[in-house]
């Protein structure tokens, strides 16, 4: 094939166009002139995890402002008592495990002292019949006073609560050795989670 004669002007135009194509191709391959390359596709950003829902607890007994309170997830019994205005002057805080973690829907009962230094069940007066015992806050002595529960079983209940957190159901007592279906039925109505 014979070469076509090109004028000097035509040769310069062809050479300039070829140089321009090479410069553009080089920039494309090198990632552009700014030094960073736009991604071919963008990854979707994951939404931040939603915070756990607030706990709603019922604080009752010897506190300044009994009632329902919303507390952040991970709160302790001490946080619930503080939110209820703190313990009243009649409170027997030695009957409450202030370090126990809270569960949604739980009732925190702060017992009252009766004349003579004894601890009365929360929400009762010295002359009133004692109410249900809270498995989540009762002391070993309060549990020992229940029918069919001796000091050994009472301590097992406290140990179970320490290991597993607050009781969510009376049926959880079935997991404690020494408490079978018959004793569980006997305790229904006498204890609350």
C-alpha positions in Angstrom: 0.0 0.0 0.0 1.5 3.3 -1.0 1.9 6.0 1.6 -0.3 9.0 1.1 1.7 12.2 0.9 0.8 14.5 3.9 1.5 18.1 4.1 3.4 19.4 6.9 0.3 20.9 8.4 -1.7 17.7 8.2 1.1 15.8 9.9 1.1 18.2 12.8 -2.7 17.9 13.2 -2.5 14.1 13.2 0.5 14.1 15.7 -1.4 16.6 18.0 -4.6 14.5 17.9 -2.6 11.4 18.7 -0.8 13.1 21.6 -4.1 14.3 23.0 -5.5 10.7 22.8 -2.4 9.4 24.6 -2.6 12.1 27.4 -6.3 11.4 28.0 -5.8 7.6 28.0 -2.9 8.1 30.5 -5.1 10.1 32.8 -7.9 7.6 32.6 -5.5 4.7 33.5 -3.8 6.7 36.2 -7.0 7.6 38.0 -7.5 11.2 36.9 -5.5 14.3 37.6 -6.7 14.8 41.2 -5.0 11.7 42.5 -8.1 9.8 43.7 -10.3 7.7 41.7 -14.1 7.7 41.8 -15.3 4.2 42.7 -17.1 2.3 40.0 -19.9 1.6 42.5 -20.8 2.9 46.0 -21.4 0.6 48.9 -24.5 1.4 50.9 -23.8 2.7 54.3 -25.3 0.6 57.1 -27.6 2.5 59.5 -26.3 2.7 63.0 -27.8 0.1 65.3 -30.9 1.3 67.1 -30.4 1.8 70.8 -32.1 -0.8 73.0 -35.6 0.2 74.2 -35.9 1.9 77.5 -37.0 -0.2 80.5 -40.2 0.5 82.3 -40.2 -0.4 85.9 -42.6 0.0 88.8 -41.0 1.4 91.9 -43.1 0.8 95.1 -42.7 0.8 98.8 -40.7 3.2 100.9 -39.6 5.6 98.2 -40.5 9.3 98.0 -42.4 9.1 94.6 -43.6 5.6 93.9 -44.7 4.9 90.3 -43.7 3.8 86.8 -40.4 5.0 85.5 -38.5 4.7 82.2 -34.8 3.9 82.6 -32.1 3.2 80.1 -31.2 -0.4 79.2 -28.6 -1.6 81.7 -29.9 0.3 84.7 -29.7 -1.1 88.2 -32.2 -1.2 91.1 -30.3 1.8 92.7 -31.0 3.8 89.5 -34.8 3.0 89.9 -34.8 4.0 93.6 -33.0 7.2 92.8 -35.4 8.0 89.9 -38.3 7.6 92.4 -36.9 10.4 94.5 -34.7 8.1 96.7 -35.6 6.0 99.7 -37.9 7.5 102.3 -36.8 7.8 106.0 -38.7 4.6 106.7 -36.9 2.6 104.1 -35.0 -0.6 105.0 -32.4 -0.6 102.1 -30.6 -3.5 103.6 -33.5 -5.6 102.3 -32.9 -4.5 98.7 -30.1 -5.6 96.4 -29.3 -2.2 94.9 -26.8 -3.7 92.5 -29.3 -6.0 90.8 -29.8 -5.4 87.1 -33.3 -4.3 86.0 -35.6 -6.0 83.5 -38.4 -4.5 81.6 -41.7 -4.7 83.4 -40.1 -5.5 86.8 -41.4 -4.2 90.1 -38.8 -2.8 92.6 -40.2 -2.9 96.1 -38.3 -1.0 98.9 -39.4 -2.5 102.3 -40.1 -0.3 105.3 -38.7 -0.6 108.8 -41.2 -1.2 111.6 -40.7 -0.1 115.2 -38.0 -2.1 116.9 -35.8 -2.2 113.8 -37.4 -5.2 112.1 -38.0 -5.0 108.4 -41.7 -5.1 107.3 -42.6 -6.5 103.8 -42.8 -3.6 101.4 -46.1 -1.9 101.1 -47.3 -3.2 104.5 -47.8 -1.7 107.9 -47.0 -3.4 111.1 -50.6 -4.5 111.5 -51.3 -5.4 107.9 -50.9 -8.9 106.5 -47.7 -9.3 104.6 -48.0 -9.1 100.8 -46.3 -11.2 98.2 -42.5 -11.5 98.4 -40.5 -10.2 95.5 -38.1 -12.9 94.2 -36.0 -10.2 92.6 -35.4 -8.2 95.7 -36.1 -10.3 98.8 -33.3 -11.2 101.3 -32.6 -14.8 102.2 -34.3 -14.2 105.5 -37.5 -13.0 103.8 -37.5 -16.0 101.5 -36.8 -18.3 104.5 -40.0 -17.1 106.0 -42.1 -18.6 103.1 -43.8 -21.9 103.7 -41.7 -24.9 102.5 -38.5 -22.7 102.0 -35.7 -23.2 104.5 -32.5 -21.3 104.8 -30.7 -23.6 102.3 -33.3 -23.2 99.6 -33.6 -19.4 100.3 -29.9 -19.1 99.7 -30.2 -21.1 96.5 -32.8 -18.6 95.3 -30.5 -15.7 96.1 -27.6 -17.4 94.4 -29.7 -18.1 91.3 -30.8 -14.4 91.2 -27.2 -13.3 91.5 -26.1 -15.6 88.7 -29.1 -15.0 86.3 -30.4 -11.5 87.2 -33.9 -10.5 88.2 -36.7 -13.0 88.1 -39.1 -12.5 85.1 -41.5 -15.2 86.2 -42.4 -17.3 89.3 -41.9 -20.3 87.1 -38.2 -19.7 87.1 -38.1 -21.2 90.6 -38.5 -24.6 88.9 -34.8 -24.3 87.9 -33.7 -24.3 91.5 -32.9 -27.7 93.0 -35.3 -28.5 95.9 -38.2 -26.7 94.3 -40.5 -29.0 92.4 -43.9 -28.6 90.9 -45.7 -29.1 94.2 -43.7 -26.5 96.1 -44.0 -24.2 93.1 -47.8 -24.4 93.3 -47.6 -23.8 97.0 -45.6 -20.6 96.5 -47.9 -19.1 93.8 -49.6 -16.1 95.2 -47.0 -15.7 98.0 -44.2 -14.6 95.6 -43.9 -12.3 92.6 -41.1 -12.0 90.2 
